[in-house]
């Protein structure tokens, strides 16, 4: 099986995670689910629990809110599938550290690691740049960083899918 990298973009509750989970199951490979969320409040704890309930019990779960490239490199294997959910939560974790050097280091590490990842890789991320420019410096920076990251990832991925209302729209590569 050739190594394939899929980037799935979409808005909140667009169906992107469900699509990613289906694609991971469809590979029939062992799945390593890399979760980037942190449970900082009750609402986020509920979201995380809902995601847990949708995942098959045999999937290996790796929680990594910061060092994503390292987690991918550690767990990638030729006959495995890594599903990362979600890049924008990971980006948020980096932005709120207020450590510009850490942000730049981790972004560079991810972009450097991806071309050499063996096996299947599915990346999930929120598409945030389809509306008005948000108020507030941090919000604008978040959208700018997410937009740049998505553009760079789209170049590195074999397939890019935009999910809207549960419907996948393939922007690059083979159909889903």
C-alpha positions in Angstrom: 0.0 0.0 0.0 1.4 3.4 -1.0 1.8 6.0 1.7 -1.0 8.5 1.4 -1.6 11.7 3.2 -5.1 13.2 3.5 -6.0 16.6 4.8 -9.7 17.0 5.8 -10.9 20.6 6.3 -14.3 21.8 7.4 -16.1 24.1 9.8 -17.2 23.2 13.3 -19.6 20.2 13.2 -19.2 19.9 9.5 -18.6 16.1 9.6 -14.8 16.2 9.1 -14.0 14.0 12.1 -16.6 11.5 11.2 -15.2 11.3 7.6 -11.7 10.9 8.9 -12.7 8.1 11.2 -14.5 6.3 8.4 -11.5 6.7 6.1 -9.2 5.3 8.9 -11.5 2.3 9.4 -11.7 1.7 5.7 -7.9 1.2 5.5 -8.3 -2.0 7.6 -5.0 -1.0 9.1 -4.2 -0.6 12.8 -5.1 3.0 13.7 -3.2 5.4 15.9 -5.5 8.3 16.9 -3.4 11.4 17.9 -5.7 13.7 19.9 -4.5 17.3 20.3 -7.3 18.6 22.5 -7.0 19.5 26.1 -9.9 19.4 28.5 -9.8 22.8 30.0 -13.5 23.1 30.7 -16.7 21.0 31.0 -17.9 21.7 27.4 -14.5 20.6 26.0 -14.6 17.5 28.2 -18.0 16.6 26.8 -16.7 17.1 23.2 -13.7 14.8 23.9 -16.0 12.2 25.4 -18.3 12.3 22.3 -15.3 11.7 20.1 -14.1 8.8 22.3 -17.5 7.1 22.0 -17.3 7.2 18.2 -13.8 5.6 18.0 -13.3 1.8 17.9 -11.9 0.4 21.1 -8.9 -1.2 19.4 -7.5 2.1 18.2 -4.4 3.3 20.0 -5.0 6.7 21.4 -2.1 9.1 21.8 -2.8 12.5 23.5 -0.3 15.1 22.3 -1.2 18.8 22.5 2.2 20.3 21.6 4.8 17.9 20.1 2.7 16.6 17.2 5.6 15.9 14.8 7.3 13.8 17.4 4.1 11.8 18.1 3.6 11.2 14.3 7.2 10.1 13.8 7.1 7.9 16.9 4.0 6.0 15.9 4.2 6.0 12.0 4.7 2.6 10.4 4.3 1.3 6.8 1.2 -0.8 7.6 -0.5 1.6 10.0 -2.9 4.6 9.8 -2.4 7.7 11.9 -5.4 10.0 12.3 -4.6 13.4 13.8 -7.6 15.3 15.2 -7.3 18.3 15.2 -4.6 20.6 13.8 -6.3 23.8 14.7 -6.6 22.7 18.4 -2.9 21.9 18.2 -2.2 25.3 16.7 -4.3 27.0 19.5 -2.3 25.1 22.1 0.9 26.5 20.6 -0.5 30.1 20.3 -1.6 30.3 23.9 1.9 29.4 25.1 3.0 32.9 24.0 6.3 31.2 23.0 6.9 32.3 19.4 10.0 30.1 19.2 8.0 27.0 20.2 5.3 27.8 17.7 7.8 28.2 14.8 9.8 25.1 15.9 6.7 22.8 16.1 5.3 24.1 12.8 8.6 23.5 11.1 9.0 20.1 12.6 5.5 19.0 11.4 6.1 20.3 7.8 9.5 18.6 7.8 8.2 15.3 9.1 5.2 14.8 6.8 7.0 13.9 3.5 8.7 11.0 5.2 5.8 9.5 7.2 5.2 5.9 6.2 1.8 4.4 6.0 -1.5 6.3 5.9 -1.9 9.7 7.5 -5.2 11.6 7.9 -5.1 15.1 9.2 -8.2 16.9 10.4 -8.4 20.7 10.8 -11.0 23.5 11.0 -11.2 25.8 8.0 -11.5 29.1 9.7 -11.0 31.6 6.9 -14.2 31.6 5.0 -15.9 34.5 6.9 -15.1 38.0 8.0 -11.8 38.9 9.5 -12.2 38.5 13.2 -11.8 41.2 15.9 -8.8 40.9 18.2 -5.1 40.3 17.5 -5.0 36.7 18.7 -8.0 35.7 16.7 -6.6 37.3 13.5 -3.2 35.6 14.2 -4.9 32.3 14.7 -6.7 32.6 11.3 -3.5 33.7 9.6 -1.5 30.8 11.0 -4.2 28.3 10.2 -4.5 29.6 6.7 -0.7 29.4 6.1 -0.6 25.9 7.7 -3.4 24.6 5.5 -1.8 25.9 2.3 1.5 24.3 3.2 -0.2 21.0 4.2 -2.3 21.0 1.0 0.9 21.0 -1.0 2.3 18.0 0.9 -0.8 15.9 1.0 -2.0 13.5 -1.8 -5.6 14.3 -1.1 -7.4 17.4 0.3 -11.1 17.3 1.2 -13.4 20.1 2.3 -16.4 18.8 4.3 -19.5 20.9 4.4 -22.8 19.7 6.1 -21.4 16.2 6.2 -20.7 16.2 2.5 -17.0 15.7 1.4 -15.8 17.8 -1.5 -12.5 16.6 -2.9 -10.2 19.5 -3.7 -7.2 17.4 -4.6 -6.6 13.7 -5.3 -8.8 10.7 -5.3 -12.5 10.6 -4.2 -13.5 9.5 -0.7 
